[in-house]
């Protein structure tokens, strides 16, 4: 629906489309009877229900005298008969039809000799009947749509208990319409329709969750040999649970994903092609956009970096249900536009996806300017591969939700095991009341990386740095380390990668070993990227000069082996291909142009200070006494980050 707000049109274009579809709801004529002796009649507009931010338009009032009581009654009888004959939805309302036919048979016997008061009462009664029938037609139409929707869902594969439960609510809706009386309150139909819709949403939510469980189980089957694993068994149990909840499903999918990821081999991945991909959709945290909370809340597994507009209050189309990502704005100006929004999700961390080529797909739709908003994928959430949104609503409707279809796709090379993807605006979308929708995010592995073994050269100093786009196995004879702030007292080299272990892609490392040439072989192992690693690197030779940082390179200089300013002042570095460098925030590094390495203790600077019985003085880098006679192990506790002189040694906190 154009200009959609909570199921109602909120704009002229949407209103026009809405009333063309439901002409019976566009009431422009009202007939009433004026009895003898009445001198004044009030005519106007009255709001019968409070709705926030409501509006209306009206003009051109006209008043006509219609007919005598006999003519008026005859006309009313005709109107009622037309309502019964022209609205097929009333066929299910058996009791109402019987009641109305009884009225008509009675009133058709009235004639010229019938008392005026009786004629007036009959006309008023039929006026009320017409109002009630119009209301019933509207409600029955909605109820019928709900039953059609529920019946279509019921035809899909699901647990028998869910199929029976949905069938019970469909039958209850049919009985509600059949037994409804003119004397009943119309809210009776509303209540049963609401129950049916809620049960349909519950079943659809289960089906959406079951689809993700099925995808991860299918992946395990494709890998083979995992059927006896407890995570595989638990996913099977979830698929038999009609009361499955989102958080249980997510945890169990993630657990089996980890088992699958660790079981993947180079040979298994090598068989993937664009025509016969490996479905990795289960690695997406919330691919079907299940909303476990109210629709005003960001859905689990997703991040909103930019809402786009102040009046974009609902990031999903439904609450507590299988939903769609949504972004809407009633404004089309530069400050409030769906073309500024940025929603994304991330894969990587405990469970990384294997490096290689992927195809990302999604069902997308935007009301206008499909080139202004894109589906995107990225390994760093900065450099993005993009595909324009779909602008055809009919195509989107055929793909969305349980249809398990997509409209938009792109291909992306993943290295380092991490993938960001989502929806991002590129340009302002003009016009009021615009929106975009997205659902059914799908991820397919379509090709392993073409990775030749890379050369690693270790100098006579016994050290080298290395940085690879893909995960690699540490060659025999070498040990790899990262530079971290692990103990918050000094910067340490953590030698966590022995020979034969896997270093994650896009991870800067120091490698130590005997002088010589080595080969870094591509690894498919699932290894999480280290946290707080101060080393970065580049795949190709490049100059790095981001403001706010000091840059160091590993070198065997006049002060020995360590990290030196790459250029005078440390403002930039010309980094070699597949080499790592040290980048420190400017306020921490200050003007310290050299950091020595003590490889015996694996720490930058002297670690003898860690002995608790040593008392030391602490100075700032400019020579100001900060503390005196404190324990070495507590020397920097509570101090801000930066470089300090402790016992004559420079220590970086």
C-alpha positions as CSV (number, residue, x, y, z in Angstrom):
1,X,0.0,0.0,0.0
2,X,1.3,3.4,-0.9
3,X,1.7,5.9,2.0
4,X,1.1,3.0,4.4
5,X,0.8,3.8,8.1
6,X,-0.4,1.0,10.3
7,X,-2.5,-0.5,7.6
8,X,-4.2,2.7,6.5
9,X,-3.3,5.1,3.6
10,X,-1.7,8.3,4.8
11,X,-1.4,10.3,1.6
12,X,-3.5,11.2,-1.5
13,X,-1.9,8.6,-3.8
14,X,-2.3,5.8,-1.3
15,X,-5.9,6.9,-0.5
16,X,-6.9,6.9,-4.1
17,X,-5.5,3.4,-4.6
18,X,-7.1,2.2,-1.4
19,X,-10.6,3.4,-2.2
20,X,-10.4,2.2,-5.7
21,X,-9.7,-1.3,-4.3
22,X,-12.4,-0.9,-1.5
23,X,-15.1,1.4,-3.0
24,X,-17.6,0.3,-0.3
25,X,-15.4,2.1,2.3
26,X,-15.6,5.4,0.5
27,X,-19.0,6.6,1.6
28,X,-20.0,9.9,0.0
29,X,-23.7,9.7,0.4
30,X,-25.9,9.6,3.4
31,X,-29.7,9.3,3.4
32,X,-31.9,10.3,6.3
33,X,-35.6,10.9,7.0
34,X,-37.0,14.1,8.3
35,X,-40.3,13.6,10.2
36,X,-43.1,16.1,10.1
37,X,-42.5,18.9,12.6
38,X,-38.7,18.9,12.5
39,X,-37.3,22.3,11.7
40,X,-33.5,22.0,11.9
41,X,-31.1,19.3,10.6
42,X,-27.3,19.4,11.5
43,X,-25.0,18.3,8.7
44,X,-21.2,17.9,9.1
45,X,-18.1,15.7,9.7
46,X,-17.6,13.8,13.0
47,X,-14.5,11.8,14.1
48,X,-15.8,8.5,15.6
49,X,-12.4,7.1,16.6
50,X,-9.3,8.8,17.8
51,X,-6.3,8.1,15.6
52,X,-2.9,9.8,16.1
53,X,-1.8,12.1,13.3
54,X,-5.2,11.7,11.5
55,X,-6.4,14.0,8.7
56,X,-9.4,14.3,6.3
57,X,-10.6,16.4,3.3
58,X,-14.2,17.4,2.6
59,X,-16.1,19.9,0.4
60,X,-19.1,20.3,-1.9
61,X,-22.0,19.5,0.4
62,X,-25.3,19.0,-1.5
63,X,-28.8,18.3,-0.2
64,X,-31.6,16.7,-2.1
65,X,-35.2,15.8,-1.3
66,X,-35.7,12.2,-2.4
67,X,-39.2,10.8,-2.2
68,X,-42.3,9.9,-0.2
69,X,-42.1,7.3,2.6
70,X,-43.4,4.6,0.3
71,X,-40.8,5.4,-2.4
72,X,-38.1,5.7,0.2
73,X,-39.0,2.3,1.7
74,X,-39.0,0.7,-1.7
75,X,-35.6,2.2,-2.5
76,X,-34.2,1.1,0.9
77,X,-35.4,-2.5,0.2
78,X,-33.6,-2.3,-3.2
79,X,-30.4,-1.1,-1.6
80,X,-30.5,-4.0,1.0
81,X,-31.2,-6.5,-1.7
82,X,-28.3,-5.2,-3.8
83,X,-26.0,-5.5,-0.8
84,X,-27.0,-9.1,-0.3
85,X,-26.7,-10.0,-4.0
86,X,-23.5,-8.1,-4.9
87,X,-21.3,-9.0,-2.0
88,X,-20.2,-12.6,-2.1
89,X,-18.5,-12.4,1.3
90,X,-22.0,-12.3,2.9
91,X,-22.6,-15.8,1.6
92,X,-20.8,-17.2,4.7
93,X,-23.0,-15.0,7.1
94,X,-26.0,-17.4,7.0
95,X,-27.8,-16.1,10.1
96,X,-27.5,-12.5,9.0
97,X,-28.9,-13.3,5.6
98,X,-31.9,-15.1,7.1
99,X,-32.5,-12.1,9.5
100,X,-32.3,-9.6,6.6
101,X,-34.6,-11.6,4.3
102,X,-37.2,-11.8,7.1
103,X,-37.1,-8.0,7.4
104,X,-37.5,-7.6,3.7
105,X,-40.4,-9.9,3.4
106,X,-42.2,-8.0,6.2
107,X,-41.4,-4.5,4.8
108,X,-42.4,-5.5,1.2
109,X,-46.0,-5.9,2.5
110,X,-46.2,-2.2,3.5
111,X,-48.1,0.1,1.3
112,X,-50.1,3.3,1.0
113,X,-52.4,2.4,3.9
114,X,-49.5,1.7,6.3
115,X,-49.3,4.3,9.1
116,X,-46.6,7.0,8.7
117,X,-44.9,6.1,12.0
118,X,-44.6,2.4,10.9
119,X,-43.1,3.5,7.5
120,X,-40.6,5.8,9.3
121,X,-39.7,3.0,11.7
122,X,-39.1,0.6,8.8
123,X,-37.0,3.1,6.8
124,X,-34.9,3.8,10.0
125,X,-34.5,0.1,10.6
126,X,-33.3,-0.5,7.0
127,X,-31.0,2.5,7.3
128,X,-29.5,0.8,10.3
129,X,-29.4,-2.5,8.5
130,X,-27.6,-1.0,5.6
131,X,-25.0,0.5,8.0
132,X,-24.6,-2.9,9.7
133,X,-24.3,-4.7,6.4
134,X,-21.7,-2.3,5.1
135,X,-19.8,-2.8,8.3
136,X,-20.2,-6.5,8.1
137,X,-19.1,-6.6,4.5
138,X,-15.9,-4.7,5.4
139,X,-15.2,-6.9,8.4
140,X,-16.1,-10.1,6.5
141,X,-13.8,-9.1,3.6
142,X,-10.9,-8.7,6.1
143,X,-11.8,-12.0,7.7
144,X,-12.0,-13.7,4.4
145,X,-8.6,-12.3,3.4
146,X,-7.3,-13.6,6.7
147,X,-8.7,-17.1,6.0
148,X,-7.3,-17.2,2.5
149,X,-3.9,-16.2,3.9
150,X,-4.1,-18.8,6.7
151,X,-5.3,-21.5,4.4
152,X,-2.3,-20.8,2.0
153,X,0.1,-21.1,5.0
154,X,-1.7,-24.3,6.1
155,X,-0.9,-25.9,2.8
156,X,2.9,-25.6,3.4
157,X,5.1,-28.2,5.1
158,X,4.9,-27.9,8.9
159,X,4.4,-29.9,12.0
160,X,1.0,-31.6,12.2
161,X,0.3,-29.9,15.5
162,X,0.7,-26.5,13.9
163,X,-1.4,-27.4,10.9
164,X,-4.2,-28.6,13.3
165,X,-3.9,-25.5,15.4
166,X,-4.2,-23.2,12.4
167,X,-7.1,-25.3,11.0
168,X,-8.9,-24.8,14.3
169,X,-8.7,-21.1,14.1
170,X,-9.9,-21.1,10.4
171,X,-12.9,-23.2,11.4
172,X,-13.6,-20.8,14.3
173,X,-13.5,-17.9,11.9
174,X,-16.0,-19.6,9.6
175,X,-18.4,-20.4,12.5
176,X,-18.1,-16.8,13.7
177,X,-19.3,-15.4,10.4
178,X,-22.0,-18.1,10.0
179,X,-23.5,-17.5,13.4
180,X,-23.1,-13.7,13.5
181,X,-26.4,-11.9,14.1
182,X,-27.5,-8.3,13.3
183,X,-27.9,-7.9,17.0
184,X,-24.2,-8.8,17.7
185,X,-21.5,-6.3,18.2
186,X,-19.2,-6.2,15.1
187,X,-16.1,-6.4,17.4
188,X,-17.0,-10.1,17.7
189,X,-15.7,-10.6,14.2
190,X,-12.7,-8.4,14.9
191,X,-11.8,-10.5,17.9
192,X,-11.8,-13.8,16.0
193,X,-10.0,-12.3,13.0
194,X,-7.3,-11.1,15.4
195,X,-7.0,-14.6,16.8
196,X,-6.7,-16.1,13.4
197,X,-4.1,-13.5,12.3
198,X,-2.0,-14.1,15.4
199,X,-2.0,-17.8,14.9
200,X,-1.1,-17.4,11.3
201,X,1.8,-15.1,12.3
202,X,2.9,-17.6,14.9
203,X,3.0,-20.5,12.4
204,X,4.7,-18.3,9.8
205,X,7.3,-17.4,12.5
206,X,7.9,-21.0,13.2
207,X,8.3,-21.8,9.5
208,X,10.8,-18.9,9.1
209,X,12.9,-20.3,12.0
210,X,12.5,-23.8,10.8
211,X,13.9,-22.7,7.4
212,X,17.2,-21.6,9.0
213,X,17.4,-24.8,11.1
214,X,16.9,-26.8,7.9
215,X,19.6,-24.8,6.1
216,X,22.2,-25.5,8.8
217,X,21.2,-29.2,9.0
218,X,21.4,-29.5,5.2
219,X,24.9,-28.0,5.3
220,X,25.9,-30.5,7.9
221,X,24.5,-33.3,5.7
222,X,26.5,-32.0,2.8
223,X,29.7,-32.0,4.8
224,X,28.9,-35.5,6.1
225,X,29.8,-37.4,9.2
226,X,28.1,-35.0,11.7
227,X,24.8,-36.7,12.3
228,X,25.9,-38.1,15.7
229,X,27.0,-34.7,17.0
230,X,24.9,-33.3,19.8
231,X,24.4,-30.0,18.0
232,X,23.0,-31.8,15.0
233,X,20.7,-33.8,17.2
234,X,19.5,-30.6,19.0
235,X,18.6,-28.9,15.7
236,X,16.6,-32.0,14.8
237,X,14.7,-31.7,18.1
238,X,14.0,-28.0,17.4
239,X,12.4,-28.9,14.1
240,X,9.9,-31.0,16.1
241,X,9.1,-28.3,18.6
242,X,5.9,-26.4,17.8
243,X,6.7,-23.8,20.5
244,X,10.2,-23.0,19.3
245,X,11.4,-19.5,20.2
246,X,13.9,-17.4,18.3
247,X,16.7,-17.3,20.8
248,X,16.8,-21.1,21.2
249,X,16.8,-21.5,17.5
250,X,19.6,-18.9,17.1
251,X,21.8,-20.5,19.7
252,X,21.3,-24.0,18.3
253,X,22.0,-22.9,14.7
254,X,25.2,-21.1,15.8
255,X,26.4,-24.2,17.7
256,X,25.9,-26.5,14.6
257,X,27.4,-23.8,12.4
258,X,30.6,-23.9,14.4
259,X,30.7,-27.7,14.1
260,X,30.1,-27.4,10.3
261,X,32.7,-24.7,10.0
262,X,35.4,-26.7,11.8
263,X,34.6,-29.7,9.6
264,X,35.0,-27.9,6.3
265,X,37.9,-28.9,4.2
266,X,39.6,-27.4,1.2
267,X,38.2,-30.3,-0.9
268,X,34.7,-29.7,0.3
269,X,34.8,-25.9,-0.5
270,X,36.6,-26.5,-3.9
271,X,33.5,-28.2,-5.3
272,X,31.4,-25.0,-5.0
273,X,30.4,-23.2,-8.2
274,X,28.0,-20.4,-9.1
275,X,25.6,-23.0,-10.5
276,X,26.0,-25.4,-7.6
277,X,26.8,-23.2,-4.6
278,X,27.1,-24.2,-0.9
279,X,24.3,-22.5,1.0
280,X,25.9,-20.6,3.9
281,X,22.7,-18.6,4.8
282,X,22.6,-20.1,8.3
283,X,25.7,-18.1,9.1
284,X,23.6,-15.0,8.9
285,X,22.4,-14.2,12.4
286,X,18.8,-13.3,11.4
287,X,18.4,-13.9,7.6
288,X,14.5,-13.9,7.7
289,X,14.3,-10.7,9.8
290,X,12.5,-12.2,12.8
291,X,11.4,-9.5,15.2
292,X,11.4,-10.9,18.7
293,X,10.3,-7.5,20.2
294,X,8.1,-4.6,19.2
295,X,8.5,-3.3,15.6
296,X,10.0,-0.1,16.9
297,X,13.1,-2.0,18.2
298,X,16.1,-2.9,16.1
299,X,15.8,-6.6,15.3
300,X,18.3,-9.1,16.7
301,X,21.4,-9.6,14.5
302,X,21.1,-6.2,12.9
303,X,22.6,-2.8,13.5
304,X,21.2,0.6,12.4
305,X,24.1,2.9,11.8
306,X,21.8,5.6,10.4
307,X,18.0,5.7,10.7
308,X,17.8,8.1,7.7
309,X,14.9,10.1,9.0
310,X,13.6,11.4,12.3
311,X,10.2,9.9,11.6
312,X,11.5,6.5,10.7
313,X,10.3,4.9,13.9
314,X,9.7,1.3,12.8
315,X,12.7,-0.7,11.5
316,X,10.6,-3.8,10.9
317,X,7.1,-4.3,9.4
318,X,5.8,-6.5,12.3
319,X,6.5,-7.0,15.9
320,X,6.9,-10.4,17.6
321,X,6.7,-12.1,14.2
322,X,8.5,-13.0,11.0
323,X,8.9,-9.5,9.5
324,X,10.8,-7.4,6.9
325,X,13.3,-4.7,7.3
326,X,11.6,-1.3,6.9
327,X,12.7,2.3,6.5
328,X,10.1,5.0,5.9
329,X,10.0,8.8,5.8
330,X,7.2,11.3,5.4
331,X,9.8,13.9,4.3
332,X,11.9,14.1,1.2
333,X,14.4,16.7,2.3
334,X,18.1,16.3,2.8
335,X,17.9,15.9,6.5
336,X,15.1,13.3,6.5
337,X,15.3,10.7,3.7
338,X,15.3,6.9,3.4
339,X,18.3,7.5,1.0
340,X,20.4,8.2,4.1
341,X,19.6,5.1,6.1
342,X,22.2,2.4,6.8
343,X,21.2,-1.0,8.2
344,X,23.7,-3.9,8.4
345,X,24.6,-7.3,9.9
346,X,27.9,-8.9,10.4
347,X,29.3,-12.4,10.1
348,X,32.6,-13.3,11.9
349,X,34.1,-13.7,15.3
350,X,33.5,-17.0,17.0
351,X,32.4,-18.5,13.7
352,X,34.1,-17.1,10.6
353,X,33.0,-17.9,7.1
354,X,35.7,-19.5,4.9
355,X,37.5,-17.2,2.5
356,X,36.3,-17.2,-1.1
357,X,33.7,-15.8,-3.5
358,X,30.1,-15.4,-2.3
359,X,26.8,-14.5,-3.7
360,X,24.6,-12.4,-1.5
361,X,20.9,-12.2,-2.3
362,X,17.8,-10.5,-0.8
363,X,14.3,-9.5,-1.6
364,X,14.2,-5.7,-1.9
365,X,11.8,-3.0,-2.8
366,X,11.8,0.8,-2.8
367,X,8.8,3.0,-3.7
368,X,10.9,5.2,-6.1
369,X,14.5,5.8,-7.3
370,X,15.8,2.2,-7.0
371,X,19.3,3.4,-7.7
372,X,19.3,5.6,-4.5
373,X,19.4,2.6,-2.1
374,X,21.6,-0.5,-2.4
375,X,22.1,-4.0,-1.1
376,X,25.8,-4.2,-0.2
377,X,28.5,-6.5,1.1
378,X,32.0,-5.6,2.5
379,X,34.8,-7.2,4.4
380,X,35.4,-4.0,6.4
381,X,32.1,-2.1,6.1
382,X,33.9,0.7,4.2
383,X,34.8,-0.6,0.7
384,X,31.5,-2.0,-0.6
385,X,30.2,-4.1,-3.4
386,X,26.7,-2.8,-4.3
387,X,23.5,-3.7,-6.2
388,X,20.6,-1.4,-6.7
389,X,17.3,-2.0,-5.1
390,X,14.3,-3.5,-6.9
391,X,11.5,-0.9,-7.8
392,X,8.8,-3.4,-8.7
393,X,6.4,-4.1,-5.9
394,X,4.7,-7.1,-7.6
395,X,8.1,-8.7,-8.1
396,X,8.9,-8.1,-4.4
397,X,5.5,-9.5,-3.2
398,X,6.2,-12.7,-5.2
399,X,9.6,-13.2,-3.5
400,X,9.1,-12.0,0.1
401,X,8.5,-14.0,3.3
402,X,7.6,-17.7,3.1
403,X,8.0,-17.5,-0.7
404,X,11.7,-17.7,0.0
405,X,12.6,-15.7,-3.0
406,X,15.0,-12.8,-3.8
407,X,15.1,-9.9,-6.2
408,X,18.6,-8.5,-5.9
409,X,22.0,-10.1,-5.8
410,X,25.7,-9.4,-5.9
411,X,29.1,-11.2,-5.7
412,X,31.8,-10.4,-3.2
413,X,35.2,-11.8,-2.4
414,X,35.6,-12.5,1.4
415,X,39.0,-12.6,3.1
416,X,39.7,-12.7,6.8
417,X,36.6,-14.6,7.5
418,X,34.5,-11.5,8.2
419,X,31.6,-10.2,6.1
420,X,29.4,-7.1,6.6
421,X,26.3,-6.8,4.5
422,X,23.0,-4.8,4.5
423,X,21.2,-1.9,3.1
424,X,22.6,1.6,2.5
425,X,21.4,4.8,0.9
426,X,23.4,6.5,-1.7
427,X,21.3,9.5,-2.6
428,X,18.3,11.5,-1.3
429,X,15.0,9.9,-2.2
430,X,12.6,12.7,-3.2
431,X,8.9,12.9,-2.4
432,X,6.9,12.5,0.7
433,X,5.8,9.1,2.2
434,X,8.6,7.0,0.6
435,X,9.8,3.6,2.0
436,X,12.1,0.7,1.3
437,X,11.7,-3.0,2.4
438,X,14.1,-5.9,2.6
439,X,13.8,-9.6,3.5
440,X,15.1,-13.1,2.8
441,X,18.8,-12.5,3.0
442,X,20.7,-15.4,1.5
443,X,24.4,-16.2,1.3
444,X,26.0,-18.7,-1.1
445,X,29.6,-19.9,-1.3
446,X,30.4,-20.1,-5.1
447,X,34.1,-20.4,-5.3
448,X,37.3,-21.1,-3.2
449,X,40.0,-18.4,-3.4
450,X,42.8,-19.0,-5.9
451,X,45.6,-18.8,-3.4
452,X,49.1,-19.7,-4.3
453,X,51.6,-20.2,-1.4
454,X,53.1,-16.8,-0.4
455,X,56.8,-16.2,0.2
456,X,58.0,-15.2,3.7
457,X,61.6,-14.0,4.1
458,X,63.2,-13.9,7.6
459,X,66.2,-11.7,7.8
460,X,69.4,-12.3,9.7
461,X,67.8,-10.6,12.7
462,X,65.5,-13.6,12.9
463,X,62.4,-11.6,12.5
464,X,59.8,-10.6,9.9
465,X,56.3,-9.1,9.7
466,X,53.6,-10.6,7.6
467,X,50.0,-9.7,6.6
468,X,47.8,-11.9,4.4
469,X,44.4,-11.5,2.9
470,X,43.6,-15.1,3.6
471,X,44.1,-17.3,6.6
472,X,47.5,-19.2,6.4
473,X,49.4,-21.9,8.2
474,X,52.5,-20.9,10.1
475,X,55.4,-22.6,8.3
476,X,57.5,-25.2,10.1
477,X,60.4,-23.4,12.0
478,X,58.5,-20.1,12.5
479,X,56.4,-18.8,15.4
480,X,53.9,-16.0,15.0
481,X,52.9,-13.3,17.4
482,X,50.6,-10.3,17.7
483,X,51.2,-7.0,19.6
484,X,48.6,-6.5,22.3
485,X,47.7,-4.6,25.5
486,X,47.0,-7.8,27.3
487,X,48.1,-6.9,30.8
488,X,47.4,-3.1,30.6
489,X,50.8,-2.4,32.0
490,X,53.0,-2.8,29.0
491,X,52.6,-3.6,25.3
492,X,53.4,-7.3,24.8
493,X,54.2,-9.6,21.9
494,X,51.9,-12.6,22.3
495,X,53.5,-15.5,20.5
496,X,50.2,-17.4,20.1
497,X,50.8,-19.0,16.7
498,X,53.2,-21.9,16.8
499,X,54.3,-23.7,13.6
500,X,51.3,-25.5,12.1
501,X,48.7,-23.3,13.6
502,X,46.4,-21.0,11.6
503,X,46.7,-17.2,11.5
504,X,43.4,-15.5,10.5
505,X,43.3,-13.5,7.3
506,X,43.9,-9.8,7.6
507,X,45.9,-10.2,10.8
508,X,49.2,-8.5,11.2
509,X,51.9,-10.7,12.8
510,X,55.5,-10.8,13.8
511,X,57.2,-14.0,12.7
512,X,60.4,-15.3,14.3
513,X,62.7,-18.1,13.3
514,X,65.9,-18.9,11.5
515,X,67.0,-16.8,8.6
516,X,65.7,-18.1,5.3
517,X,62.7,-18.4,2.9
518,X,59.4,-19.9,3.9
519,X,56.0,-20.6,2.2
520,X,52.7,-19.5,3.7
521,X,50.1,-22.1,2.7
522,X,46.4,-21.1,2.6
523,X,44.3,-22.5,5.5
524,X,40.6,-23.2,5.6
525,X,40.6,-23.5,9.5
526,X,38.1,-21.5,11.5
527,X,40.2,-19.1,13.7
528,X,38.9,-16.0,15.3
529,X,40.7,-12.7,14.7
530,X,42.7,-11.7,17.8
531,X,41.4,-8.8,19.8
532,X,43.5,-5.7,20.6
533,X,46.2,-6.5,18.0
534,X,48.1,-3.3,17.4
535,X,49.6,-4.6,14.2
536,X,47.9,-3.8,10.9
537,X,49.1,-4.3,7.3
538,X,48.4,-4.1,3.6
539,X,48.0,-6.7,0.8
540,X,49.6,-4.4,-1.8
541,X,52.4,-1.9,-1.2
542,X,50.7,1.3,0.0
543,X,51.3,4.6,1.9
544,X,49.3,4.8,5.1
545,X,48.9,8.3,6.7
546,X,45.6,8.4,8.6
547,X,45.5,11.4,11.0
548,X,45.7,10.7,14.7
549,X,48.2,7.9,14.5
550,X,52.0,7.3,14.7
551,X,53.4,4.6,12.4
552,X,56.2,2.3,13.2
553,X,58.0,-0.4,11.2
554,X,60.0,-3.3,12.4
555,X,63.7,-2.7,11.8
556,X,67.2,-3.6,13.1
557,X,68.4,-0.1,13.5
558,X,71.0,1.8,15.5
559,X,69.2,1.0,18.8
560,X,68.7,-2.6,18.0
561,X,65.8,-4.6,16.7
562,X,62.5,-2.9,17.4
563,X,59.8,-0.6,16.0
564,X,61.0,2.7,14.6
565,X,59.1,5.6,13.2
566,X,58.6,4.8,9.6
567,X,59.3,8.5,8.7
568,X,60.5,11.4,10.8
569,X,57.7,12.3,13.1
570,X,55.9,9.0,12.5
571,X,53.0,10.6,10.5
572,X,53.0,7.9,7.8
573,X,54.4,4.7,6.5
574,X,55.2,3.3,3.0
575,X,54.3,-0.3,3.7
576,X,55.4,-3.2,1.6
577,X,53.1,-5.8,0.1
578,X,52.0,-8.5,2.7
579,X,53.9,-6.6,5.4
580,X,52.6,-5.5,8.9
581,X,53.2,-2.3,10.7
582,X,52.6,-0.9,14.2
583,X,50.0,1.9,14.5
584,X,49.6,3.7,17.8
585,X,47.2,6.5,18.6
586,X,49.0,9.8,18.5
587,X,48.1,10.8,22.1
588,X,49.6,7.5,23.4
589,X,52.7,7.4,21.2
590,X,53.5,11.1,21.6
591,X,57.1,11.6,20.2
592,X,58.6,8.3,21.2
593,X,60.3,7.2,17.9
594,X,61.6,3.8,19.0
595,X,60.1,0.9,20.9
596,X,62.6,-1.8,21.8
597,X,61.8,-5.5,21.8
598,X,63.0,-7.9,24.5
599,X,62.4,-11.2,22.8
600,X,63.5,-13.2,25.8
601,X,60.5,-11.9,27.7
602,X,58.3,-11.3,24.7
603,X,57.6,-7.7,25.9
604,X,58.3,-4.3,24.5
605,X,60.5,-2.7,27.2
606,X,61.7,-4.4,30.4
607,X,59.4,-6.9,32.2
608,X,61.6,-7.2,35.3
609,X,59.4,-4.4,36.6
610,X,56.6,-6.9,37.1
611,X,58.1,-8.2,40.3
612,X,55.8,-7.0,43.1
613,X,58.6,-6.2,45.5
614,X,60.3,-3.7,43.3
615,X,59.6,0.0,44.2
616,X,59.8,2.5,41.3
617,X,59.3,6.1,40.4
618,X,57.0,7.0,37.5
619,X,57.7,10.0,35.2
620,X,55.8,11.4,32.2
621,X,57.6,11.4,28.9
622,X,58.4,15.0,29.5
623,X,60.2,14.2,32.7
624,X,57.5,15.2,35.3
625,X,57.4,13.0,38.3
626,X,54.0,11.3,38.4
627,X,54.4,8.8,41.2
628,X,57.1,7.9,43.7
629,X,58.0,4.7,45.4
630,X,55.1,2.6,44.1
631,X,55.1,-1.1,43.4
632,X,56.2,-1.8,39.9
633,X,53.2,-4.1,39.3
634,X,50.9,-1.2,40.2
635,X,53.0,1.6,38.7
636,X,50.5,2.5,35.9
637,X,47.2,1.6,37.5
638,X,44.7,4.4,37.1
639,X,46.9,6.5,34.8
640,X,45.6,7.5,31.3
641,X,47.0,5.8,28.2
642,X,50.4,7.0,27.0
643,X,54.1,6.5,27.4
644,X,55.7,6.7,30.8
645,X,59.3,6.3,32.1
646,X,59.5,3.7,34.8
647,X,62.8,2.8,36.4
648,X,64.5,4.4,33.4
649,X,62.5,2.4,30.8
650,X,59.9,3.7,28.4
651,X,56.6,1.8,28.9
652,X,53.5,2.2,26.8
653,X,50.1,1.8,28.6
